[in-house]
Amino acid sequence: MKILVAGGEGQVGVELVQEARKRGYEVWGPGSAGLDISNKISIESSLRNFQPDVFINAAAYTDVDRAEEEKDKAFTVNGIAVGYLAEACKEMDVPFFHISTDYVFDGVKASPYSEHDVESPTCVYGASKLEGERLLRSVWHKHIILRVSWVFGLRGNNFFKTMLRIANERDEISVVDDQFGAPTASVDIARKLLDMAEVRVRGDDATWGTYHLESNPGVTWYGFASEIFRKAVESGVLTSPPELKAVSSDEYKSRVKRPKNSKLVSTLSEPVDWRESLDACFLALKH
């Protein structure tokens, strides 16, 4: 199987490339310099030259706060570009696998969000990702949209790495304790996407559409931080953790109204346990 990964140098993209190679696949994962997803010519030439069996889009504008000021850029990368990619994949009959987000929901629901819930984003980032979903659905039926939440891992900018960095800089850290969701490891996202691609390329499953990657257990950001520091001390990465202070969303200054509940549940695919992947991150840090 030949796999083209847009955003192959990003947090999830790197994991996709590495996992695909482990499985024995031919994979190409260019960064934006090698494949500019907002440029039709770049997209078409990349697909024509590589001739992939599967296309995975791991490229995105992910700065939630800055998106409020850079609305046009966010909608270009997360929305319009996805339409361009869908058109090119349709022309070459290439299945399209796309990563989306929990931010397409408003967070007011009391229970976890399933694939059947109505989207209602409250910020530019969420709205731009939803626009990408809409364009993909309208253009090319051979697609999988995989929504994920609270992505973490050893690469890129994420909460896990931020907590470990500032643990060496501060004695006390304030973390929001009234936003509920679930961390999702970038490696788990990569594995899930490749699993889904494999069965569809083989023809074992022809079900296309929108899926959630359910990660358990649900937790607040404060709870996630607590677990990070507990395991950091347990693994010897930290000698002693900073003091954690639980604060409300109102106390934490942000330009964006983040969902109070962004826990995802899936009626269509098997869940993952983020604690196992967190253990693997600390194991990798020790070696």
URZI-V933924 format. One record per residue. RES is the residue in one letter. PSI is psi in whole degrees, 0 to 359 (999 if undefined). Layout:
# URZI-V933924
res=<RES/RES>
psi=<PSI/PSI>
This chain:
# URZI-V933924
res=<M/K/I/L/V/A/G/G/E/G/Q/V/G/V/E/L/V/Q/E/A/R/K/R/G/Y/E/V/W/G/P/G/S/A/G/L/D/I/S/N/K/I/S/I/E/S/S/L/R/N/F/Q/P/D/V/F/I/N/A/A/A/Y/T/D/V/D/R/A/E/E/E/K/D/K/A/F/T/V/N/G/I/A/V/G/Y/L/A/E/A/C/K/E/M/D/V/P/F/F/H/I/S/T/D/Y/V/F/D/G/V/K/A/S/P/Y/S/E/H/D/V/E/S/P/T/C/V/Y/G/A/S/K/L/E/G/E/R/L/L/R/S/V/W/H/K/H/I/I/L/R/V/S/W/V/F/G/L/R/G/N/N/F/F/K/T/M/L/R/I/A/N/E/R/D/E/I/S/V/V/D/D/Q/F/G/A/P/T/A/S/V/D/I/A/R/K/L/L/D/M/A/E/V/R/V/R/G/D/D/A/T/W/G/T/Y/H/L/E/S/N/P/G/V/T/W/Y/G/F/A/S/E/I/F/R/K/A/V/E/S/G/V/L/T/S/P/P/E/L/K/A/V/S/S/D/E/Y/K/S/R/V/K/R/P/K/N/S/K/L/V/S/T/L/S/E/P/V/D/W/R/E/S/L/D/A/C/F/L/A/L/K/H>
psi=<134/127/128/122/109/139/32/352/5/184/309/326/317/317/322/314/314/316/322/319/322/326/1/18/155/123/143/123/75/154/192/334/329/333/104/105/349/4/115/320/317/318/308/319/323/315/319/318/321/332/60/156/336/140/131/126/104/11/139/158/114/2/96/317/313/335/332/329/335/53/314/317/317/316/331/311/314/341/283/316/325/324/317/314/318/319/316/319/321/316/326/5/48/122/140/121/127/139/128/199/158/343/357/350/156/346/11/349/142/333/169/153/129/176/343/356/152/134/146/76/151/4/167/316/309/319/322/322/323/323/321/317/313/315/319/313/323/339/314/118/337/75/154/124/118/110/136/168/148/58/134/162/189/350/158/185/121/169/318/309/324/316/317/324/310/347/334/358/337/154/337/138/129/130/138/134/15/19/120/135/219/131/150/123/139/326/327/324/315/313/318/315/318/322/315/324/318/311/332/324/322/339/9/339/122/21/116/169/205/131/153/139/100/124/133/157/164/150/161/170/322/317/321/316/319/318/323/312/326/315/333/318/317/323/351/7/325/144/322/140/157/165/131/133/123/130/164/164/326/328/337/112/125/145/349/137/106/149/134/328/115/26/128/142/148/133/1/343/162/141/168/163/110/337/326/320/329/319/318/325/315/326/318/325/333/347/999>
